[in-house]
Amino acid sequence: MFFLKKLISSFFTPFGIFFILTAISLFFWFKKSHKSATATAIFAFLWISLLSYYPLSSKLLSPLEQSYAAMETPPVSVRYIHVLGSGHVSNPKFPLSSQLEINSLVRVIEGIRLHKLSKQCKLIFSGSAGRDPISEARINGKMAIAMGVKPSDIILLETPRDTYEEAVADKTITGNETVILVTSASHMPRAKALFEKAGVSVIPAPTDFEVKNRETYWKFPSAEGLNCSEKAFHEYFGLIWGKLSGIL
């Protein structure tokens, strides 16, 4: 199921759909159906252009990011801060901060900030190794230690491959405790729902906000715009998949 989800989600993206449309256009062209080929190619061009247009893509992402407000200070009664993983590549040739994907690094920094304000919370880092020799949880933990967090204040969950598995693993550690959940703002609605489905009560602490520029329509399509669309598609697909598979 995990690998099926990954396979389907790789196509359910703005660029994935653009690639499919381009392949269909080429198929029509080689079949000498030039009108259909041209129409499909134009649609593919408009598709990727519109979804790379920041004023439009930001409107797709903004409802997800605005679901929960950022946390200023952690509640005094909470004992755990769970920081979700978001990608890494362990390579000793790079500084530790460069071994984390930018989304993951931002999450780790926010978790450390809240940990230092609380002075009592344990930091939970989760994420498997995937094809890497070192788990993401361990890399995140190393980053936290490098920034002054005591090793005794860190808990590593190194086997979860996705958010659902992270939620299930968290339950085994925190029991009935309330947990501060740190993840990207766009990911928070789905993450919170998955954790609560697993029986974990969470307080959202979103970070890594993408939609923060003032709205202006005088922009060309860009990688920034496409990135917003990619994140929005990823989360909406995740919500749909969660409903269909019964984990939400």
N, C-alpha and C positions, 0 to 999 in steps of 0.2 A: 504493500500500500504506500509506503514511504517513497519508494522509487517511482511508482506510478504517478504520484502527486508531483514529484520533481520533473518527470518527463512532460506531463501535460502543462505544468506551469511555465516550462521553458518556451512553449509556443504561445501561451496566453499572455503575451507582452506586446507593447506597441511595435517593437522591432521584429518580434517573432511573427506577428501577423503581417507586417510589411514584407518580410521574407517570403511568407506563404503566397501573398498576393503577387509578388514579383515572379515566383516560380510558376504560378498560374498564367501570368501574362506571357512568359516565355513558352509555356506549353501551347497556348493559343497561337503564338507566332509561328512555331514550328509546324503547327497543324494548318497553317495558311489562313487562319481565321484572324486577319489583321485588325478588323474593327473591334473584336472582343479583346484582342491583345492590347490595343491602344486604350480602350476604355478601362481595362483592369490596371494598366500601368498608370493612367491618370489618377485613378482612385487610390492606388498605392502611394503615389506622390503626395496627394492631398492628405491622406491618412497620416503619414509620418510627419508632414509639415505642420499640420494642425496640432498634433500631439507633442511637437517640439516647440510650440508657441507658448511661452511661459504664462501669459495671461489666461490661457485656456487650461493648461496642465495644472496650474496652481489651484484652479477652481475644483479640479478633480481631487487634489490631495488635501486641500484646506479643510473640508468637513471631517476628515479623519484626524488631522492634527489639532483641531480645535475642540475635540471631544473632552479633553481634560486639561486643566490648568497646570502650569509648572509648579513644583513644590519649592517653597522658600526655605522652610526648616522642617525637619522630620518630627513627628509626634513623639513625645517623651516615652510613651508606653510601648513603642515598637522595638523589637529586638533583632529583626532581620531586614537586610536590604538585599534584594535579589537583582543582579545585573545580568540581563540576557546577552548572549553572544551575537555577533553579526559578521563573522568572517575574520580569518587570519591566515598568514603564511609565515611559519617559523623559519628564520634564516639568520644565522649568527653574523652574517656580513652586514646586516641592517641593524640600526638602533631598535630597541624594543618598541618604541612608539611607531616605527614604520612597519613592524610585523603585524600590526592590527589594521584592519580596514577602518576607514575614517569613522564610519557609523559606530563600530565597536569601541574605538578609542574615545569618542564623545560620551558614550554610555558609561565607560569605565571611569572617566573623569567626574561625571555627575554622581556616580555611586560613591566615589571617594569623598567628594564634597559633602554629601549628606552624611557619610560615615563620620567625618571629622566634626560635623555639627552635632551629631547625636552623642558621640563619646561612649556609646554602649552597644551599638548595633554590630552584629556580625555581618560581614560582606559575603554573599553567596555569588560565585561566578559559575556559569554553566556553559556547556558547549563541547561537542565531541572533537576528536582529531580529524575525522573525515579521512582524507588521503594524506594528511600531514602526520609526521611522527610524534608531534606534541599536540595535546588537546588545546582548544581555544580557551577553555576555563583556566588551564595552567598558565597560558601566556598572559591572560588578563590578570591572574593572580600575581604573576611576576611584575607586571606593570604597577599594580597597586602597592606592592612591597617597595618598589623603586621610588614610589611617591610618598613613602613614609607610613604605610599601613603595617601593623604588626602581623606576622604570619599566623599568630594564634587567633586573629580576628577574621581569618579568611576560611571559607568553606568552598571546596571545589566539587562540582558535579560534572564529571568528565565523559559521561556516556550519552547524554541526551543529544539527539540529532536535529530536533526541531522544537518549536515552542510548546507543543503538546507534551512531548517527552520531558521538557524542562519543568513543566507544571507538575507532572506526576512525580518526578524526582524530588521536587521541592517539598511536596506533601510529606514524603518520608523523613525529611529533616525538620521541618517546622511544625508538623502536626496541626494543631488548631490555632497556632499563633497567627496574628495578622502580619503581613509582609509588605514592605515598601517595594514596589515593582518599578525598576528602571529599564526603560527601553525607548526606542525612537517614538516620537509623538505619533507618527502615522501608523505605527505597529501597535500602539497601546490599546485601541478598542478590541482588536482580536486577541492580543496577549491577555488582557484582563478577563475576557470571556473564557478563554481556555483555562486559566488558573482557577477561576471560580467554578468552572465545570469539574475540575479535579479536586475541588473541596478546599482550595486555598483562598482565604480572605485577603485581598490586596488593597493597598492604597496607591494609586497611580502617581508616578513621578516621571512624567514624560520629558524627553530631551531630544536633541538632534532635530530641531525644527527646520524644515526646508523652506516653507512659505513665510518669508520675513521681509521681502522687498515691497516697497510701495507699489500698488497696482498701476501699471502704465501699459497702454496698448501700443506704444511706439517701440516695439521690440521685434527683432527678427527671430525666426525659429533657431533654437540653440540646444547645445548639449544639456544646459541647465534645465530647459523646459522638458526635454525628453526624459531626463532623470526623474523629474516630478511625476510624469506620466507612468514611468516604469514602476515607481514605488506605489502609486495609486493602484495600478493594475494588479500588482503583486498582492496587495492587501485585500482588494475586493475579491480576487480569485481565492485567497485564503479563507475569507469569510464564507464564500459560496461552497468551497470544498468542505469546510468544517460542518456546514449544515447538511450537505449531502452524505458525508461519511458518519454523521452522528456524534462527532466530538464537540460540537457546539450546540 
